[in-house]
Structures are given as C-alpha cells and as structure tokens.
Amino acid sequence: MVGTAMFFYGLLLSFIFSGASRNAKLHRPNPPMMQYLGYVLCGLTAGVSVILIAHAVGDTLGTPLLPLTI
C-alpha cells in the first residue's frame, strides 16, 4: 500500500515539476492550480522529511522521539 502511494506521489510530483520547468523555458506563467499543488507537494515533502529525521535521531539516541510503526 505504501509503495503504491509513493509511486503516485512521485508521478504527480514529476508531472508538476516538468510542467513548471516547461513553462519557465517558454516564459509563461504557471496556472494557479498547478502552482498551489506544487507548494502543497513541496510542503508535504519537507514535513515528511522532518518527521523521518526526528525518528532517525530518536532511534540513534535509543529513545523513540516519534513512535512510528508501519
């Protein structure tokens, strides 16, 4: 289940970034929906990376800072 979610997340992220880079090359503004979705995906990526770094630090220290179980 996690693999499927990661696949679709990566697919959506690559679609948004390729569209934004194409619009930048053609000197066109991005559609507002694409821009907002790009901001949401970047924020989600940053949030998940902070959570996973905190989890890794907790495992290194021996006490779980965030008890993540999958």
N, C-alpha and C positions, 0 to 999 in steps of 0.2 A: 504494500500500500504506500509506503514511504517512497519507494522507488518510482512509482507512477506519478506521485505528486511532484517529486523532484524533476522528473522528465518534463512534465507540463510547465513547471515553473521555469526551467531552463529554456524551453521552447518559446514561452511568452516573453521572457527577458531578452532573448536573442532577436525576436521579432521587433520589439520596441526599440532596442539599440540600433539595429540595422536600419530601421525606418528613420530614426533620428539622425544617424550619420548620413544617410542619403539626402535628407532634407537640408542638412548643413552643407553638403557638397553643392547642391543646387541653389543654395541661398534662399531657401523657402522657410517660412515659419512652420513649426510643428503644430498639428491640430491640438486643441486644448485637451481632449480626452487622452491622446497619446502622451502628452506631457504630464498630466496628472497621474496616469498609470505608471509612467516611468519613475516619478517621485515616490509613489507608493511602493513599487518594487525595490527601489534603492533603499528606502527606509526599512522595509522588511528584511532585506539582506543585512543591513547594518545591525538591526535589532537581534536577529538570529545569531550573527557572529559574536556579538557581545555576550549573549546568553551562553553560547558554546565555549567562549574563552573563560567565562566565570566558572563554568562546570569543569573545564580542564584544570584551572588553578585550584579549585576545591579538591579535585582528585589528587593533585600533586601534594597539597598540604595534608591530605589524609582525612579531612572533614568535608563532607559534601556541602558546598555553599548552596547549590541548587540540586535537590534530589530529582534528577531526571531519570525516568525509566521508560523504556520503549517496549 
